[in-house]
Structure formats: C-alpha cells, structure tokens
C-alpha cells in the first residue's frame, strides 16, 4: 500500500466514531417501586448510556422464550430515554396477579441528528434460571405481612442481619423508613450502602416502599433521589394499599431550620411540608383511605423531640392525622426504640423503631399485630391493635 492510500485510510479511521471497547453491563439489579393493584415501576442501572425496556410475561407456566413478549420502554413524552438509570412504569396490570419480567438495555453509541448508532445489549437472564417475578397488590386481599427497617446509614451487613429474621416467602413488602445512608453524594452510596444488598435479598421480587429521611436530603446527589425511588410518581410522599392496610408515606424533610448553616441556604423544607399538608388533606378524605380496615402512617421524623423538624411534623401533620382515624404511626430518626401509646393530644400510638431493630407486622381485617426484634431476633416489644 503506497503512502497516499495509507494517508486516506488514516483519514477514514479518524472520522469514524470512537466507541468504548467495554461491553454494556447491568451494574445494579432491577428493583420494584410503587407497586400497586394495576402498576409497578422497575428500576435498574447500567454502565453505558443506553435505552432500556422491560419484557413482561404472565406466570402461566410457558417458557419465557415461547413467544415474543411485549416490550415497555423507559420513555418520556414519546422519546426513549438514553440514560444509565432506567425506570419503566408498567400500567394496566391485573390486581393480585403474578407476572414474570426481564430487563434490557441497549447501548447508544452515537446520536447525531436523526442518526442513532446502537451497540450491544445487556439483559437479566431467563436462560438456565427462572425469570424475575412480582405480584401486584390486591385491596380485597384478607391479610398482609410487612417489615420495616430504618437508619441503616450505609451498613449493608446490618440490613442483611435484620432482614434475616423475616421469612421472605411470607413477607409481602418492606418499608425503608429513611436514613438508609448518611449522605447522598453519589450513586455509589445508594447501592454499596443498602440497595445492592436489598436486591440480592428480596427487592427484585418483593416490593420496597421508601420514606425519605433527613440524611437522604444531604449531599450534592440529593436532588437525584427521585431518579431511583418513586421515579414515576408526582411526589416522593404518597399513599398505597395492600390488603386490609392503607399506608400513608410522609416526607418529613430536614430536622433543623432551613436557615441552619448546615444547609448552606439550599433548602425550603418549611414550605415543602406546608404543601405536603395540603396534599395530605385530600388523601385522608379519599375512598381508598377511608375504606381500609387499618390506616398506618409512616414518617421518618417523629412528632416529638424538640427539634425544628419534630415541631413541624407536630404542627402541620398531626392535627390532620388526629381527625382521620389513624391506627398507628411508624417513625425512626432517634436511633432508639420508643413506644408512645395514645394519649391526650395524640389519638393513636406512635412507634419509633431503632436503628438496630426490625419491625415485623401482620394484619387482617380484625387485628394488626406488630413485633419488634433486635439484631439477634430477640423480641423486645409487641403490640396488637384490634377492630
């Protein structure tokens, strides 16, 4: 080959897109968010900018490869999202029904004008192992079993120890009641701190409902919280029902005044809690809430303790809850176990779960039974609420 031909070959190679040689991989396994009677959101991450989708199949005994399964894309306003974090909102599902699923991501190597160049695909396996599964909730279901942990602060080994005291075959759902990390500076804190362990143990198939704590509000990555948790919801405070229990998830924000130097002028939580209280008024009047045999409120910061956040919860949420037939309020934040029975000014019991205990509960239409276990599985308290 002469020098002229070599020169033109070099120019041709120089004008081609430069693509990474590393294969696309799923870096953090899929997990379930905001599972309801007719919907669920599935979240996962990959190491390359990509488009993502979920393939869904009924739990009907057929092989996943028997036929082409319908695809549901991570899309917004009609455009597939190119991202390393994928969230697919499945709608139109049947209540109380089990489904099988598989997640896919295809690398986007280049997107210039109307030309998109795609790369390789990564997916969860359905060959040689069973597909991942989930079951939608059912308001008419007679029972529900759930567990709650909080204030893990990135100690995934502690999470594993607490969860080991649950029978995952009979546990319908988990509540993560805030401060699962100490600070939100990067995606790394989320997954190394607790979510990798949660997906390893249960979260790909058993739904987890997250209540944000005050530590999740801190750090440069804090504004990305909803990219990972409740990503397809309007708010990160919400309501849902499973069987005889309606759960109201509140976001108590930070524990100090917005003017505190620790927040560097970046927070407006007083205003946020006021707006949330307006939302709460409507929720407490809803048919879904009123018709549930049991009403459980989940809020990271309790309405006592004397700090600004405690006072805000007491002032803005408690008057509404006191008139709404709440059966119990589940809190966290204080790193010690406290149980306050109903008394003057508070018409329902409040449990503050410790950072080293797990709350386990089971309910039917007549009774809500709660147990508190320590890291060794020893029962330290129990409570029964009857109708």
C-alpha positions in Angstrom: 0.0 0.0 0.0 1.5 3.4 -1.0 1.8 6.4 1.2 -1.2 8.1 -0.4 -3.5 5.2 0.2 -2.2 4.9 3.8 -2.9 8.6 4.3 -6.6 8.3 3.1 -7.0 5.2 5.3 -5.9 7.1 8.3 -8.3 9.9 7.5 -11.2 7.4 7.2 -10.4 5.8 10.5 -10.1 9.2 12.2 -13.6 10.3 11.1 -15.3 7.1 12.4 -16.9 7.4 15.8 -14.7 6.3 18.7 -16.6 3.7 20.7 -15.6 2.2 24.0 -14.5 -1.4 23.9 -16.1 -2.3 27.3 -19.4 -4.3 27.0 -22.5 -2.8 28.4 -23.5 -4.4 31.7 -26.3 -4.2 34.2 -24.4 -2.7 37.2 -27.2 -2.8 39.7 -30.0 -5.4 39.6 -33.6 -4.3 39.0 -35.9 -3.5 41.9 -39.6 -2.8 42.4 -41.0 0.6 43.2 -44.6 1.9 43.9 -46.2 -1.5 43.3 -50.0 -1.2 43.3 -53.0 -3.1 42.1 -52.6 -2.1 38.4 -49.0 -0.8 38.2 -45.4 -1.1 39.2 -42.1 0.7 38.4 -39.0 -1.3 37.7 -35.6 0.5 38.2 -32.1 -0.7 37.3 -28.7 0.8 36.3 -26.1 0.1 33.6 -22.6 1.2 32.9 -23.3 2.8 29.5 -25.7 5.4 28.2 -28.5 3.2 26.7 -32.2 2.8 26.0 -33.9 0.4 28.4 -37.1 -1.7 28.4 -38.9 -4.4 30.3 -40.3 -7.6 28.7 -43.4 -8.8 30.6 -44.9 -12.3 30.6 -47.8 -13.9 32.5 -47.0 -16.5 35.2 -48.8 -19.2 33.1 -46.2 -22.0 33.0 -45.0 -21.2 29.5 -41.3 -20.8 28.8 -40.2 -17.2 28.7 -38.8 -17.9 25.2 -42.0 -19.5 23.9 -43.1 -16.3 22.2 -42.0 -12.7 21.8 -43.0 -10.8 24.9 -44.4 -7.2 24.9 -41.8 -4.5 25.5 -42.3 -1.5 27.7 -39.7 1.3 27.3 -38.1 3.8 29.6 -39.6 6.7 27.7 -40.8 10.3 28.3 -43.0 12.3 26.1 -42.8 9.7 23.4 -39.0 9.5 23.3 -36.9 6.6 24.6 -34.6 7.9 27.3 -30.8 7.5 26.8 -29.5 7.0 30.4 -27.5 4.8 32.7 -30.5 4.8 35.1 -33.7 3.2 33.8 -37.2 3.3 35.2 -40.1 1.6 33.4 -43.6 2.2 34.6 -45.9 -0.8 33.9 -49.6 0.1 33.9 -52.8 -1.7 33.2 -51.9 -4.8 35.2 -54.4 -7.0 37.0 -54.8 -6.9 40.8 -53.4 -9.7 42.8 -51.7 -11.2 39.7 -48.2 -12.7 39.4 -46.0 -11.6 36.4 -42.6 -12.6 35.2 -40.2 -10.0 33.8 -36.8 -9.3 32.2 -35.0 -6.0 31.8 -32.9 -5.0 28.8 -30.5 -2.1 28.0 -29.0 -1.4 24.6 -26.1 0.9 24.4 -26.4 4.1 22.4 -23.1 4.7 20.8 -24.0 7.9 18.9 -27.0 10.1 18.4 -26.4 12.9 15.9 -29.4 14.5 14.2 -31.7 11.7 13.0 -28.9 9.1 13.0 -28.7 6.8 16.1 -26.0 4.1 16.3 -26.7 1.3 18.7 -24.3 -1.1 20.4 -24.6 -4.3 22.4 -27.4 -5.4 24.7 -27.4 -6.4 28.3 -30.3 -8.2 30.0 -31.2 -10.2 33.0 -31.1 -13.9 32.4 -34.0 -16.2 31.7 -31.9 -19.0 30.3 -30.8 -21.5 32.9 -32.6 -19.7 35.7 -36.1 -18.5 36.4 -37.2 -15.1 35.3 -37.7 -12.4 38.0 -41.3 -12.2 39.3 -43.6 -9.9 41.1 -47.2 -9.9 42.3 -49.5 -6.9 42.1 -51.2 -5.8 45.3 -54.9 -6.5 46.0 -57.2 -4.3 48.1 -59.6 -7.2 48.7 -56.8 -9.5 50.0 -57.6 -10.6 53.5 -54.0 -10.4 55.0 -50.7 -8.6 54.6 -47.3 -9.2 56.2 -44.7 -6.4 56.1 -41.4 -5.4 57.8 -39.7 -2.1 58.4 -36.1 -1.0 58.8 -34.5 2.4 59.1 -31.4 4.4 59.9 -29.1 1.8 58.4 -26.6 4.6 57.4 -24.9 2.5 54.8 -24.3 -0.6 56.9 -25.5 -3.2 54.4 -24.3 -6.0 56.8 -26.7 -4.7 59.4 -29.5 -4.7 56.8 -28.8 -8.3 56.0 -28.8 -9.3 59.7 -32.2 -7.6 60.3 -33.8 -9.0 57.2 -32.6 -12.5 58.1 -35.3 -12.5 60.8 -38.0 -12.3 58.1 -39.5 -15.3 56.2 -39.2 -13.9 52.7 -41.7 -16.4 51.4 -44.4 -14.9 53.5 -43.3 -11.2 53.6 -45.4 -9.2 51.2 -43.4 -5.9 51.4 -40.8 -3.9 53.1 -40.7 -0.3 54.4 -37.4 1.6 54.4 -38.1 4.4 56.8 -35.3 6.8 56.0 -31.6 7.4 56.7 -30.6 4.3 54.8 -27.4 6.3 54.0 -25.6 9.1 55.9 -25.2 11.4 52.8 -26.2 11.4 49.2 -23.1 12.4 47.2 -23.2 9.8 44.5 -24.9 6.7 43.2 -22.3 4.7 44.9 -23.6 5.5 48.3 -27.1 4.2 47.4 -26.0 0.8 46.1 -23.0 0.0 48.3 -24.8 1.3 51.3 -28.0 -0.8 51.0 -29.7 -1.3 47.6 -27.3 -3.9 46.3 -27.9 -5.9 49.4 -31.6 -5.3 49.2 -31.8 -6.6 45.6 -29.7 -9.6 46.5 -32.1 -10.5 49.3 -35.5 -9.5 48.0 -36.1 -6.2 46.2 -36.2 -7.6 42.7 -39.3 -9.5 43.6 -40.7 -8.2 46.9 -41.7 -4.5 46.8 -39.9 -1.9 48.9 -41.6 1.4 49.7 -39.1 4.2 50.7 -39.7 7.0 53.1 -37.0 9.6 52.7 -35.1 10.5 55.9 -33.3 13.7 56.7 -29.9 12.2 55.7 -31.1 11.5 52.2 -31.6 15.2 51.8 -27.9 16.0 52.2 -25.2 16.0 49.6 -24.8 17.0 46.0 -26.7 14.0 44.8 -29.7 14.6 46.9 -31.7 16.1 44.1 -31.3 12.8 42.2 -33.2 10.9 44.9 -36.3 10.5 42.8 -34.4 9.2 39.8 -34.0 6.0 41.9 -37.0 6.0 44.3 -40.6 6.7 43.2 -39.3 7.9 39.9 -42.6 7.8 38.0 -44.7 9.4 40.8 -45.6 13.1 41.2 -44.1 13.2 44.7 -41.9 11.1 47.0 -44.7 11.3 49.6 -47.6 9.0 48.6 -50.3 6.6 49.6 -50.8 2.9 48.8 -52.9 0.0 50.0 -52.1 -3.7 50.4 -54.9 -5.9 51.6 -56.5 -4.5 54.8 -53.9 -1.8 55.3 -53.7 1.7 53.8 -50.2 3.2 54.2 -49.6 6.9 54.1 -45.9 7.7 53.4 -44.9 11.2 54.6 -41.7 13.1 53.8 -40.6 14.9 57.0 -37.6 16.7 55.4 -34.8 18.0 57.5 -34.6 18.2 61.3 -33.2 21.8 61.6 -34.5 25.2 60.4 -33.9 26.0 56.7 -31.6 28.8 57.8 -29.2 26.5 59.6 -25.6 26.8 58.3 -25.5 23.0 57.6 -27.9 23.5 54.6 -26.0 26.5 53.1 -29.3 28.2 52.0 -30.2 25.3 49.6 -33.4 24.0 51.4 -37.0 25.2 51.7 -38.5 22.4 53.8 -40.9 24.5 55.8 -42.7 25.4 52.6 -42.4 21.9 51.4 -44.1 20.5 54.5 -46.9 23.1 54.2 -47.5 22.0 50.6 -47.4 18.3 51.7 -50.0 19.0 54.4 -52.4 20.3 51.6 -51.9 17.0 49.7 -52.5 15.1 53.0 -55.9 16.7 53.5 -57.1 15.2 50.2 -55.6 11.8 50.8 -57.3 11.4 54.2 -60.7 12.1 52.5 -60.1 9.6 49.8 -62.2 6.4 49.4 -59.1 4.2 49.3 -58.0 5.6 52.7 -61.4 5.6 54.4 -62.4 2.1 53.3 -59.2 0.4 54.6 -59.7 -1.5 57.8 -56.3 -0.2 59.1 -54.6 3.1 58.5 -50.8 3.2 59.0 -48.8 6.4 58.7 -45.0 6.2 58.0 -42.9 9.2 58.7 -39.1 9.4 59.4 -39.1 12.2 62.0 -41.5 11.7 64.9 -43.8 14.5 66.1 -41.8 14.9 69.4 -38.2 15.5 70.4 -38.0 19.3 70.4 -36.0 20.0 67.2 -37.4 22.1 64.4 -38.3 19.1 62.2 -40.2 17.4 65.1 -42.1 20.6 65.7 -43.0 21.0 62.0 -44.4 17.4 61.9 -46.4 18.0 65.1 -47.8 21.3 63.8 -48.5 20.6 60.2 -49.3 16.8 60.0 -50.6 15.8 63.4 -53.8 17.9 63.6 -54.9 16.3 60.3 -54.0 12.8 61.3 -55.7 13.1 64.7 -59.0 13.5 63.0 -58.5 10.8 60.4 -58.8 7.5 62.3 -55.1 6.6 62.1 -54.4 3.3 63.8 -50.6 3.8 64.3 -47.7 6.0 63.2 -44.3 4.4 62.4 -41.3 6.6 62.8 -37.5 6.4 63.0 -34.7 9.0 63.3 -33.9 8.8 67.0 -31.7 5.7 66.9 -33.5 4.2 69.9 -36.8 2.3 70.4 -39.7 4.3 71.8 -43.4 3.3 72.0 -45.9 6.0 72.9 -49.5 4.8 73.4 -52.4 7.1 72.5 -52.8 10.0 75.0 -54.2 13.4 75.2 -53.3 15.3 72.1 -52.3 12.2 70.1 -55.2 9.8 69.3 -53.1 6.9 68.2 -49.9 5.0 69.2 -46.5 6.0 67.8 -43.6 3.6 67.4 -40.1 4.9 66.9 -38.1 2.0 65.5 -34.4 1.9 66.5 -31.5 1.7 64.0 -30.8 -1.8 65.2 -34.3 -3.3 65.4 -36.7 -4.6 62.8 -40.4 -4.1 62.9 -42.5 -7.0 61.7 -46.2 -6.8 61.3 -49.2 -8.9 60.0 -52.7 -7.7 59.6 -56.1 -9.0 58.7 -59.4 -7.1 58.8 -59.7 -7.6 62.6 -56.2 -7.2 64.0 -52.8 -5.6 63.3 -50.0 -7.4 65.2 -46.6 -5.8 65.5 -43.4 -7.2 66.9 -40.0 -5.5 67.4 -36.9 -7.7 67.1 -33.3 -6.9 67.8 -30.3 -8.0 65.6 -30.3 -11.4 67.2 -34.0 -11.9 66.6 -35.0 -11.4 70.2 -38.4 -9.9 70.7 -38.2 -6.6 72.6 -41.8 -5.4 72.3 -45.1 -6.3 70.7 -48.4 -4.5 70.1 -51.8 -5.6 68.9 -54.4 -3.2 67.5 -57.9 -4.7 67.1 -61.1 -3.6 65.4 
